[in-house]
Amino acid sequence: MDMRPLAEKMRPEKLDDVVGQEHLVGTQKIIRQIIEKNEPTSLILWGPPGTGKTTLARIIARETDSEFVELSAVTSGKADVTKVIERAKQNQRLGMRTILFVDEIHRFNKAQQDAFLPHVEDGTIILIGATTENPSFEVINPLLSRSRVLVLEPLSKPEIVTILQRSAKELGLKTAKLPKKSIELIAELSGGDARSALGTLELAMKLAAEETVSPTVVETAAQTKVPGYDKKGETHYNVISAFIKSMRGSDANATLYYLARMLQAGEDPKFVARRMIIFASEDIGMAAPAALNIAVSTFLAVERIGMPEVQHNLFHCALIMSKSPKSRGVTDAMTKALATAEAYPDLPVPLGVRNAPTKLMKDLGYGKGTKWESGFKHPDGFLPPELKNLDLFS
C-alpha cells in the first residue's frame, strides 16, 4: 500500500506535466532550454512553498540523465555534504553528472555555503538550491555569482484547480464525490500552494469518508492553515512595504487590506504602531502635525489595551494616516540638516548665541545681543557666518 502523502504521489515526473511557472518552463524558457540542450547549470530556485521547486529540480536531473542527490539544510551537516561530494567525484570519474539539490539552502550558514564553492567551480556538482527567502540576503554572493536565480510565483487559482482535477481523476473521484465548488474552495484557500491544496484535499477525503467532500468539509480540513507570513521573512517585508506605500499613496482600501493581513498573520501590533509613528513625521509632517499625536496615542493604546480590541485603534489610525495630506518637508529638511552637519562638523558657534553663565564669559562677548523675547532675531544671526545663506526649511 502506497503510504506517501497525496502531494508526493501526484508530483509530476515530466516537464510537460508541470502546471504553472510558464515563465520558466514554457517554450524557449530557461528550464525547458536547459533540458532540451542537456546542459544543466547551478540554480537557486526562489519562491513560496508549494510552487514546484523540488519538482523542477528532480525533473531537470531526470531529463538530463544526472544523478539526483537531495539534502535538507535543516537536517544535514558537514558529514552529509562530504559524503555527497565524494560520491559526486566518483560519478565524475565515470563521466556522470551529479545534481545536488539543497532544500532550504538559506538555513545553511556562510561557512556551510562556502564549502560548496570549489566543487561548483570545478564541476564536481551542479548545485540547485531551493529557498523561500530572498537569496540576496540569505545566500552568499560567491554562490549567487556562480548560479542563476530563478523566481517561482504562487500558483494561480485556475492552476490549482487544474492540479486538483488531475488528482481527482487519478484517484477515480467522480463529481458526486468531489463537487466543482469544493475544488474551487480548496484552490481559493490554498494561497497558491499546490502542496497545501493537495493536503487539504487528502484530509477532506478522510473526513468525508463515504460521504461527499462538501464545502463544509473542506473548510474543516483547511481551518488549521496558517497564513504564509514569516515575521522574519520576505513576505513580512513585502507586506509592511505595501502597507506604508499604500498610506503614502492615500489608498485607504489597500492600507486596510495590508493591515488586516499583518494582524491576521500574528504580526506584533507594536511593530505596526511604531511604523505609523515614523510615517506621521516622515510622510505627513507639517501638512498635518496632529498626525504624530494620533500615532503616538495609538501606540499607547496598543500597550494598554492589547489585541484583539486594539484593532479598532490601529485601523482608525491607519485610515487617518492614509487620508491625511502629505508632506515630505520634515524628512527633506532632516536629510539636508544631517548632510550640512556632516560637511561642517566643527564650525564655532557665534558668540552672540553662546551660553553665558559667568561674568567672564559675558565680558568675552558670550550671549551679546541676545534678548529674552518671543520671536527675537539676533542681529548677527544664529548660524556661523559660513552658513548664513543656509536654507533647510523655508
Secondary structure, DSSP 8 states (H G I E B T S, - for coil): ---S-HHHHT---SGGG--S-HHHHSTT-HHHHHHHTT----EEEE--TTSSHHHHHHHHHHHTT-EEEEEETTT--HHHHHHHHHHHHHHHHTT--EEEEEETGGGS-HHHHHTTHHHHHTTS-EEEEEESS-HHHHS-HHHHHTSEEEE-----HHHHHHHHHHHHHHHT--TTTS-HHHHHHHHHHTTT-HHHHHHHHHHHHHHHTTS---HHHHHHHHTT---S--TTSHHHHHHHHHHHHHHHTT-HHHHHHHHHHHHHTT--HHHHHHHHHHHIIIIIGGGSTHHHHHHHHHHHHHHHH-TTTTHHHHHHHHHHHHHS----HHHHHHHHHHHHHHHSS-----GGGS---SHHHHHTTTTTT----TT---TT-SS-GGGTT--S--
